[in-house]
């Protein structure tokens, strides 16, 4: 896999919405990927609005993404991927582009990696050979099943169990708020095993697996509950050694958390561009809205914050591509910084657009709803900040 090269930042200034990576020089391979992602995102514009309002995987979006071959960036080259191993920067670059066009498309790509990474990192050779090529081709939809009805950030309180018996693993429990729940072809399930926690691959078609979709959130999202009633799977479907579940969950976060920051930057960029188009084309009191009152400062502040978030996001993604676990703190900072920035930028953009920003079904209204959950999933801002503060204190205590 070719590693991203850090070069001097470009001196030339660019208009908003153009050359978004000017604060971080991407390698030629990542630039090609970025352009490919942009072209593909533009090609699905005709179905993006419909897909973004769906609580199920949109079959047309899935078919088109599969045909593009871009889902292959979520698995290693050995199993049909594009890079020797999963490249955090590649996924981040693609998610930034996709999120600006369609939240559904962004989630569909991101979850292929998040849901399957434990297989890449800890799966038996036969399990990886069976499932990962399907993930790369989108023949199989992936999901990571961690949370439960009464368990969110405190995963050590989970009640789902796995027991080894007669050469099989028996999994029982109830997972809740699972992205791709009900649509996934397999779930990587975190469960208690003896005195530790293990990850187990559970095919959706296995006897004893049932799903329901009891929740709808403010931004439509493929989300469901997964009930596991003494589900039996082969013992080789345990990912990693017994008790290594949290290690694999941490490895997944280290690799993919920064890609959420990429999606947030894309969402913020799309909102700012909507606000700029509106403000530039509307006159109030005889002058362009873009030059009236506090609007110029709002637009400039949003642009500045986006570029700051993008710079940190690309830096963190490049570091994660080299060594995910050693740079989890950077990925966490980028996730917090970019998602909080997206919340502020989208809110300012709605304010700039006034009553037109409140129109239900408009692009800016969808972006407003889509930005809010980003501050919660993949680790809420407060939980991540607590973890970062503990790490910072430890460093100064040495």
N, C-alpha and C positions, 0 to 999 in steps of 0.2 A: 504494500500500500504506500502510495506516495504521501509524504507528510507535508502539511501546509508550511509554506515558507514565510517568515516574517521579514518584510522589507520596509523601507522608509515610507511613511504615509505620503500620499500624493499632495503636492503643494496646491494644485489647481482646485478651485471651488466648483461645485456642481449644483445645478438647481435641485430643489427638493424633488424626491422621487427618482432621481437619476444616479447611477453608480453608487448604490447604497453601501458598498463596501470600501469607500474611499479612506476610512480610518483604519483599515486592516487589509493588507494586500493578500488576496487569496492566491493559492497556487493555480497553475493553468488548468489542472484537472478539476479543481473545485469551481473555477470560473465556467468551465464547460458544463459542469453539472448544474450550476446556477442558471445558465442560459437555457439548458434543456428543461429545467423545472419551470422557468418562466413561460416558455413556449407551450408546455403541456398545460399549465394553469390557465393560460388564455384559451386553450382549446376546449376546456370544460366549463367555460363561463355560462354557456347556455343552460346547464343543469345545476349550477352551483346553488342558486337560490332555493330550488326545490330540495336538493340534498341537505342543505343547511337547516331546513325546517323538519327533517325526518328524525324519528327516534329509532329507526332501523337502518342497517347498512344499505345504502342506495345501490341497487344492482348495476345501474348504468355507470355510476362513478367507479364502482369496483372493477367493472369490465374495462373501462378506459384506463384506469391506473395500472391494471394488470398488463394491458397491451403496451403501455409506455415502457415497461421494464424498470421503472424507477423504484418500485418496492424492493428490488434486489439490494439496495444500499443498506437494508436492515439486517442482512445476514452475511457471514463470511464468504469469500470467493469459493472456498472449497465446496460450498453447498449451493452455488448458483448466484452468489453475491458479486459485487463489483470491486470490493477491496479485500485485502488479505484478512482483515478482521473488521468488525463494525467500526466505522469512522464517525466519531461524534460530530466533527465539523461538517461532514457531508450531510448527515441527517439534519443538523441545525440549519444549514444553508437551505436545504429543500423545504423544511418546515416554515422558515421565514417567508419563502415565496408562496407556498401553498396557503398559509393562514391568511395572507393578504387577499386571497381570492375566495377561499372556501374553508370554513372551519371543519366541515365534514371531511373534505379531502385531507386536510392536515391531520385530523385524528386518525383517519384510516391508515395513513402512512406511519405516523408515530407509533401507533399501537402494534403494528407488525413487529417493530423492534422491541418495544417495551414488553410485549407479551411473549416474545420468543427468546429474549436474550439469555435467560437462565438455561435454555436448551443449548445455546451456543457455548456458554461458559461452563456448564456442568453436566450436560447430557451424555448418556452412553452413546458410543459410536453409532450403534444401530438406530437409536432414537433420533439422533441428529440427522443421519442420512435419510430417515423416513420423513421427518417433519419439516426441516429447514428449507429444502427445495420447494416444498408446497407454500411456505411462507413467502419466499422470494417471488413466486409466480402468482401469489394471491389465490392459490387454490385452497388455502386454509387460512381462516381468520384467527388471529392470536389474541389471547387475553391473559392478564395477570390478575389473579384473584387473591387479594390481601384482606381487605376490610370486611367487617361483619356488622350486623344490625346494631350491636352495642360496642363495637370496636372500630375506632378510626385511627388516629395517630399512635395510640398506645397498642401497637400490634402484639406485644408480649402478653396481652390480656385475651388473645383470641381463644376460641373454644373448639375450632375445627381440629379433628384428630386424624392421624394416620397410624395404622398398626400393620406390622409385617406378620403374615401368617401363611404357612404352607406355600412359600414362593410367590406370594401375592402381597400387594399393598391394599389395605382397606381404608377408604377415606370417608369420613362422615362430618357434616357440618353445614353451615349456612353462610354464604358469602353475599355481601350486599354492596350496592353502588359500584358494580364492576363494569368498567368500560368494555364494550362489546358483549356484555352479558346477554345471552339469548341469541346472539348472532355468531358467536365464536365457534370454531371447530375444535378448539382445545383450550384448556385453562391450566396455567401454572399456579397451583394452589399452595398457599402457605398454611401449614398445619403443625400442631403439636405432635412430637414423636418422643415418647419416654420423657426425659428431662430436657429435651431440646426442641428445635423447630426445623422442619424439613419442607422442601418444595417438591411437589409431585405433579407430573404432567397427567391431566385427566382429560381424555377425549370427550367431547360433548355428546357423542353417540353412545358412551358407556352406559350400561344398565345402572339405574339409580341416580342419574343426573337429570334434574329438572330445573327449568328456569321460568322466571316471571319478570314483568316490568312494572313494578308498583310505583315507581317514581318518575316524574318528569321535572327537569330543572329549567331554569329561566332561559337558557340557550339550549335548544333541542340537541340531544346527545344520545348516542347509542349506549344505553345504560340498563343494567338488569341485575337481578338477584339470582344466585346459583345455589341450589339446594343439592347436597350430596348425601345420599342415603345408602351407606355401606357400599360405596362404589369400589369395585375390584379392578385393579390394573396390575400389569406385570411389575415385578420388583425393579426391573431396569428402568421403569418410568419415574423412579425417584431421581431427582436432579441433584447431583453432588452426593456427598456422603451423608449418612444420617446426622441430623443436627446442624447441617450447613446451610439451612434455609436463609437465615438472615445475611449470611455472607453473600449469597447470590442475589438477594434483594438489594443489598448495598451496592454490589457490582452493577446491577441494572440502573439504579439511581445515578451512580457515578458516570455511567455512559450516556444516559438519556435525559437526565434532569435539565441539562443545559439546552437541549433541543426545545424544551418548553419556553425557554427564554427567546429562542429564535422565533417561535410562533407568536410570542407576545410582541416582539419587535415588528413582525409583519402586520399584526393586527393594528398596532399603533400607527404604522406608516400609512396603512390604508385609510384609517380614520382622519389623519392629518390631510391627506390628499383630498378627501371628500370636503373637508372644511376649507381648504385653499381654493378648490374649484368654486365652492359656493361664495366665499368671500370676494373672490376676484370678479365674479360675474354679477354681483348684486350691488346696487347703489342705494345709499341711505343719506339723506340730508345733503344730496348733491355730490357726494364723493363715494369712491369705492369702499365697500365694507372692510376690505383688507387694509384700508388706511384710516379707519375710523376708531376713535377712542382707544379702548384697551385691546382691540382685536389684533393689531400688529404684535404687541408684546406676547399675547397668548400663542399666536402662530410661531413666533420666533422661539419662545420658551419650549414649546412642544418639539420643534425641530431639533433644538439643542439636546433635549433630554433623550430623544430617539437615537441620535448619533452617539451619545454617551453610552446608552444601553447596548447599542449594536457593537461598539468597540469592546466593551467588557464581555459581551456574549461571544464574539468571535475569538477573543483571547482565551476565554474559558474553554470553548469548544476545541480549539487547537491544543490546549494543554490536556484536555480529557482524551483527545485522540492519541496522545503520546502515552499517558499513564492515568487512566480514569480515577482510580482510588486515591492516588497521591494528590489529585487536584479537585477532589469533590468540593472543597471549600470554595473554589472559584466558580464551579458550576452552580453551587447553592447561592452565592452572591449574585450571579448573573440571573438566576431564576427569580430571586426576590426583586432585584433592581428592575429587570425588564417587565415583569408582570405588574409591579406597582406603577411603573412609567406608563404602561398601556392603559391602566385604569385612569390615570390623570389626563393623558392625552385624549382618550376617547371622550371623557367627560367635557374637557375644554372644547373639543370639536363639536359636540352636541350644542354647547352653549353658544358657540360662534354661529351655528346654523339656526339658532332660535327655534321658532315653531316648526321649521322644516326638519330639524333634527329629532323631532318627536313623532314623526309620521311612522305609524306601525307598518312593518314590512319593508321600510326603506333600508338601504345598505348601512347607513350610519346607526340606525336603530338595532340592526342585527349585530353590528360590531360592538355596540354598547353592551348588549347582553352577553356576547361571546367573551368579552374582556374580563368580566367579573369573575367567572369560575376559575380563571387561570391563577388567581391569587390563593386558591385553596387546594386544587389538585396537584399531585406530585409533591406534596408537602406544603402546608400552608405557610404564609409569610412568618407568622409568629413562631411556629415550630422550628422552621429553618433558622430564624434569628436566634432562638434559644441555643440551638446546636452550635451555631457560629460563635456566639459569645463564650460558650464553654471552651471551645477550641482556642479562642483568642486568649482567655485567661490562663489556660494551661501553658501557652507559649511564653507568656510574660512571667510565669511562675518558675520557669526553668532556671 
